[in-house]
Amino acid sequence: MQKGVSRIKPDVSTLVTLMLGTALLTGTGTLAAPQPPKTLTDPKGCQLAQFQSLFPQELQAFRRAKDALEDTVLQKARNCKSHLFPGNRDLRQLQVWERPVALEAELALTLQVLRAVTEPSLESVLDRPLHTLHHIHSKVQACVPPQPTGSPRARGRLQRWLQRLQEAPHKESQGCLEASVTFNLIRLVISDLRCVARGALCV
């Protein structure tokens, strides 16, 4: 009886192997590829397509804010030695998954600086742009899930951009920060936001 059992074992083993092999096959007869991990371009809740273009009323509000800000910051800008947003900076230089990270940092600094503006005459003109920026920032944050503890968040060009923005409040005066944010405001909501909203189509 024991000899009979020993003769059956190899057959069962073979059958199990065949079954496992069949389970790994797709309908086309090829091995099923493992699903890629989610990236920053496709996290749950990431919906930015609506920001490929803002409503004309929103853009007009940003332009009015920029014009009003320029009247108060132009004098301050003359004493500023550096620019937070160089003219040759282009989000298309970054990988697709890196762009929301850069935009989120840009939005965070812009909100921080504009909220700190103390000129009473600017309060009403900044109200709507600040509300819009806050809404956009919350949506972009959903596209930048937190990285695991201890893992590198950014490298190369992205790391340099983030470092520049993170260090700015400690290195620049409020006047210079206001000037940089003002001159970058329209580019932020038209060029940078649109590029991130288009994802891989922004080339």
C-alpha positions, 0 to 999 in steps of 0.5 A: 500500500505504501508503495502505491502511495509513493507512486502517486505523489509524483503525479500529484506534484506534476498536476499541481505544477501544471495548475499553477502554471495555467493560473499564471497564464493570461488569455493570450497564453503569455505570463501575466505581468505584475501590476506596476505600483501606483505613482504620483501621476495616478494616486487615488483622488488625483483629479487635475484635468479641470485645471487645464484652463481656468475660467476667464473670470478667474484669470481676470481676477489673477491679472487684477491681483498681479497688477495691484501687487506690482504697484506695491512691490516694484520698489521693493524688487530693486533691492532683491538679489535673487529670483525664486522662479528663473525664466528658464525654469520649465516643469517639462524638464521634470519627469511627469511624476515629479511635476505635481511635487514641484507645483505643490511646493510652488503653490504652498509658498505662493499662498504663504507669501500672499496671505502675509501681505499686510497692505490694506488696499490689497485685501479685497483684490487678493481675496478671490485669487487666494480662495482659488489658489487654496482650492487648487493646492488642495487638489494638487496635494491629492496627487502628491502622496506622502513618501515612506519614512526614510525614502528619498523624496526628490533628486536632481533638478527637482531637489534643487527646485524644492530646496530653493523654495523651502529655504526662501522664507528664511533667506529672503525678505517679505518684500522680495518674496512678494516680488517673486510671487507676483512676477510668477503669479500668471505663469503659475496658474496658466503654464505650470498648472496646465502642464501638471493637469495635462500629465504626460501630454505636456511635452 
